[in-house]
Amino acid sequence: MAKKKPQRADTGFVLFDILYEDGARTSNRKVPAELVNSYDGDGPIRGFIEEQDRKIAEMSGNPRGPIKSISRVA
């Protein structure tokens, strides 16, 4: 008998690609699933990503520009 493939566990995250106004792009940014499933539109998602960007900028010293668009990874 063939072995069954183990089922993938739900990680609780949704991946997004972010495009910034300066043309920079970041891929596969993790956002908690509970923010995605809320009824507040993309506001909580945008806020979460901007907070991540602030923390990264503090550590690296390189600030990010404003976000132009957020798209969910298929």
BATIBA-878797 format. One record per atom (N, C-alpha, C): residue in one letter; atom name; x negated, y negated, z. Coordinates in Angstrom, 2 decimals, padded with zeros to 5 digits, always signed. Layout:
BEGIN
res; atom; x; y; z
a; CA; X; Y; Z $
...
//
This chain:
BEGIN
res; atom; x; y; z
m; N; -000.82; +001.18; +000.00 $
m; CA; +000.00; +000.00; +000.00 $
m; C; -000.87; -001.25; +000.00 $
a; N; -000.38; -002.23; -000.70 $
a; CA; -001.09; -003.50; -000.76 $
a; C; -000.83; -004.31; +000.51 $
k; N; -001.84; -005.03; +000.89 $
k; CA; -001.69; -005.88; +002.07 $
k; C; -000.88; -007.11; +001.71 $
k; N; -000.06; -007.53; +002.65 $
k; CA; +000.71; -008.76; +002.45 $
k; C; -000.20; -009.95; +002.72 $
k; N; +000.00; -010.98; +001.93 $
k; CA; -000.73; -012.22; +002.14 $
k; C; -000.17; -012.91; +003.37 $
p; N; -001.03; -013.38; +004.27 $
p; CA; -000.49; -014.07; +005.44 $
p; C; +000.21; -015.36; +005.02 $
q; N; +001.33; -015.64; +005.66 $
q; CA; +002.06; -016.85; +005.34 $
q; C; +001.34; -018.04; +005.91 $
r; N; +001.39; -019.11; +005.18 $
r; CA; +000.73; -020.34; +005.60 $
r; C; +001.54; -021.00; +006.72 $
a; N; +000.85; -021.37; +007.77 $
a; CA; +001.52; -022.01; +008.90 $
a; C; +001.84; -023.46; +008.56 $
d; N; +002.95; -023.93; +009.07 $
d; CA; +003.34; -025.32; +008.86 $
d; C; +002.40; -026.20; +009.69 $
t; N; +001.67; -027.09; +009.01 $
t; CA; +000.67; -027.90; +009.69 $
t; C; +001.26; -029.14; +010.33 $
g; N; +002.45; -029.55; +009.89 $
g; CA; +003.05; -030.73; +010.47 $
g; C; +002.57; -032.02; +009.85 $
f; N; +001.87; -031.93; +008.72 $
f; CA; +001.38; -033.10; +008.02 $
f; C; +001.85; -033.12; +006.58 $
v; N; +001.96; -034.31; +006.02 $
v; CA; +002.28; -034.50; +004.61 $
v; C; +001.14; -035.32; +004.02 $
l; N; +000.72; -034.98; +002.81 $
l; CA; -000.40; -035.67; +002.18 $
l; C; +000.07; -036.77; +001.24 $
f; N; -000.66; -037.89; +001.24 $
f; CA; -000.34; -039.03; +000.40 $
f; C; -001.59; -039.55; -000.29 $
d; N; -001.42; -040.07; -001.51 $
d; CA; -002.47; -040.80; -002.21 $
d; C; -002.18; -042.28; -002.03 $
i; N; -003.21; -043.06; -001.73 $
i; CA; -003.06; -044.48; -001.47 $
i; C; -003.83; -045.26; -002.54 $
l; N; -003.17; -046.25; -003.14 $
l; CA; -003.80; -047.14; -004.11 $
l; C; -003.83; -048.53; -003.49 $
y; N; -005.00; -049.13; -003.46 $
y; CA; -005.19; -050.46; -002.87 $
y; C; -005.16; -051.52; -003.96 $
e; N; -004.90; -052.75; -003.59 $
e; CA; -004.79; -053.84; -004.55 $
e; C; -006.09; -054.12; -005.29 $
d; N; -007.23; -053.75; -004.68 $
d; CA; -008.52; -053.97; -005.34 $
d; C; -008.87; -052.85; -006.32 $
g; N; -007.96; -051.87; -006.48 $
g; CA; -008.17; -050.76; -007.41 $
g; C; -008.74; -049.51; -006.77 $
a; N; -009.15; -049.58; -005.51 $
a; CA; -009.67; -048.41; -004.81 $
a; C; -008.53; -047.42; -004.55 $
r; N; -008.90; -046.16; -004.46 $
r; CA; -007.90; -045.12; -004.23 $
r; C; -008.44; -044.13; -003.21 $
t; N; -007.58; -043.69; -002.30 $
t; CA; -007.92; -042.59; -001.40 $
t; C; -006.88; -041.51; -001.59 $
s; N; -007.34; -040.28; -001.53 $
s; CA; -006.46; -039.14; -001.79 $
s; C; -006.31; -038.29; -000.54 $
n; N; -005.16; -037.62; -000.49 $
n; CA; -004.88; -036.62; +000.55 $
n; C; -005.00; -037.16; +001.96 $
r; N; -004.41; -038.32; +002.20 $
r; CA; -004.36; -038.89; +003.55 $
r; C; -003.24; -038.19; +004.30 $
k; N; -003.55; -037.67; +005.49 $
k; CA; -002.58; -036.93; +006.29 $
k; C; -001.70; -037.88; +007.10 $
v; N; -000.40; -037.66; +007.02 $
v; CA; +000.58; -038.41; +007.79 $
v; C; +001.47; -037.39; +008.50 $
p; N; +001.72; -037.57; +009.80 $
p; CA; +002.58; -036.61; +010.52 $
p; C; +003.96; -036.50; +009.85 $
a; N; +004.45; -035.27; +009.77 $
a; CA; +005.72; -035.01; +009.09 $
a; C; +006.89; -035.75; +009.74 $
e; N; +006.86; -035.98; +011.05 $
e; CA; +007.99; -036.66; +011.69 $
e; C; +008.12; -038.10; +011.21 $
l; N; +007.04; -038.73; +010.77 $
l; CA; +007.14; -040.09; +010.20 $
l; C; +007.76; -040.06; +008.82 $
v; N; +007.47; -039.01; +008.07 $
v; CA; +007.98; -038.88; +006.70 $
v; C; +009.47; -038.59; +006.73 $
n; N; +009.92; -037.83; +007.70 $
n; CA; +011.32; -037.42; +007.77 $
n; C; +012.22; -038.45; +008.43 $
s; N; +011.67; -039.59; +008.84 $
s; CA; +012.50; -040.61; +009.46 $
s; C; +013.30; -041.36; +008.40 $
y; N; +014.29; -042.12; +008.83 $
y; CA; +015.17; -042.83; +007.90 $
y; C; +014.75; -044.28; +007.69 $
d; N; +013.54; -044.62; +008.10 $
d; CA; +013.06; -045.99; +008.02 $
d; C; +012.31; -046.29; +006.72 $
g; N; +012.44; -045.46; +005.70 $
g; CA; +011.74; -045.69; +004.44 $
g; C; +010.25; -045.43; +004.59 $
d; N; +009.44; -046.17; +003.83 $
d; CA; +008.00; -045.93; +003.90 $
d; C; +007.31; -046.84; +004.90 $
g; N; +008.06; -047.61; +005.68 $
g; CA; +007.49; -048.49; +006.69 $
g; C; +006.62; -047.77; +007.70 $
p; N; +007.12; -046.70; +008.34 $
p; CA; +006.29; -045.97; +009.30 $
p; C; +005.06; -045.33; +008.66 $
i; N; +005.20; -044.86; +007.42 $
i; CA; +004.07; -044.26; +006.71 $
i; C; +003.01; -045.32; +006.45 $
r; N; +003.44; -046.46; +005.93 $
r; CA; +002.52; -047.56; +005.64 $
r; C; +001.81; -048.02; +006.92 $
g; N; +002.57; -048.15; +008.00 $
g; CA; +001.98; -048.56; +009.27 $
g; C; +000.94; -047.58; +009.78 $
f; N; +001.23; -046.29; +009.65 $
f; CA; +000.30; -045.26; +010.09 $
f; C; -000.99; -045.32; +009.28 $
i; N; -000.87; -045.44; +007.95 $
i; CA; -002.04; -045.51; +007.07 $
i; C; -002.85; -046.78; +007.37 $
e; N; -002.16; -047.92; +007.57 $
e; CA; -002.87; -049.17; +007.87 $
e; C; -003.62; -049.06; +009.20 $
e; N; -003.04; -048.38; +010.18 $
e; CA; -003.73; -048.19; +011.46 $
e; C; -004.97; -047.31; +011.27 $
q; N; -004.86; -046.26; +010.46 $
q; CA; -006.03; -045.44; +010.15 $
q; C; -007.11; -046.29; +009.49 $
d; N; -006.71; -047.14; +008.54 $
d; CA; -007.66; -048.02; +007.84 $
d; C; -008.37; -048.96; +008.81 $
r; N; -007.63; -049.51; +009.78 $
r; CA; -008.23; -050.40; +010.78 $
r; C; -009.29; -049.67; +011.60 $
k; N; -008.98; -048.44; +012.01 $
k; CA; -009.95; -047.67; +012.79 $
k; C; -011.19; -047.34; +011.97 $
i; N; -010.99; -046.98; +010.71 $
i; CA; -012.12; -046.68; +009.82 $
i; C; -012.97; -047.93; +009.61 $
a; N; -012.32; -049.08; +009.43 $
a; CA; -013.03; -050.34; +009.22 $
a; C; -013.85; -050.72; +010.45 $
e; N; -013.32; -050.47; +011.64 $
e; CA; -014.05; -050.76; +012.87 $
e; C; -015.33; -049.94; +012.94 $
m; N; -015.23; -048.67; +012.58 $
m; CA; -016.40; -047.79; +012.68 $
m; C; -017.41; -048.06; +011.57 $
s; N; -016.94; -048.35; +010.37 $
s; CA; -017.84; -048.51; +009.24 $
s; C; -018.28; -049.95; +009.01 $
g; N; -017.47; -050.90; +009.44 $
g; CA; -017.78; -052.30; +009.19 $
g; C; -017.32; -052.77; +007.82 $
n; N; -016.65; -051.92; +007.07 $
n; CA; -016.14; -052.26; +005.74 $
n; C; -014.62; -052.28; +005.75 $
p; N; -014.00; -053.46; +005.77 $
p; CA; -012.54; -053.51; +005.80 $
p; C; -011.92; -053.10; +004.47 $
r; N; -010.73; -052.54; +004.55 $
r; CA; -009.94; -052.16; +003.37 $
r; C; -009.07; -053.32; +002.96 $
g; N; -008.76; -053.37; +001.67 $
g; CA; -007.82; -054.37; +001.19 $
g; C; -006.39; -053.94; +001.45 $
p; N; -005.44; -054.78; +001.06 $
p; CA; -004.03; -054.43; +001.24 $
p; C; -003.61; -053.24; +000.36 $
i; N; -002.65; -052.49; +000.85 $
i; CA; -002.14; -051.32; +000.12 $
i; C; -001.20; -051.79; -000.99 $
k; N; -001.43; -051.27; -002.19 $
k; CA; -000.56; -051.59; -003.34 $
k; C; +000.56; -050.57; -003.45 $
s; N; +000.23; -049.28; -003.35 $
s; CA; +001.27; -048.25; -003.45 $
s; C; +000.88; -047.00; -002.69 $
i; N; +001.90; -046.26; -002.29 $
i; CA; +001.73; -044.99; -001.58 $
i; C; +002.54; -043.96; -002.35 $
s; N; +001.90; -042.84; -002.70 $
s; CA; +002.63; -041.78; -003.40 $
s; C; +002.34; -040.44; -002.74 $
r; N; +003.38; -039.65; -002.61 $
r; CA; +003.28; -038.34; -001.98 $
r; C; +002.59; -037.36; -002.93 $
v; N; +001.69; -036.56; -002.39 $
v; CA; +000.99; -035.55; -003.18 $
v; C; +001.96; -034.40; -003.44 $
a; N; +002.01; -033.95; -004.67 $
a; CA; +002.94; -032.87; -005.04 $
a; C; +002.50; -031.54; -004.51 $
//
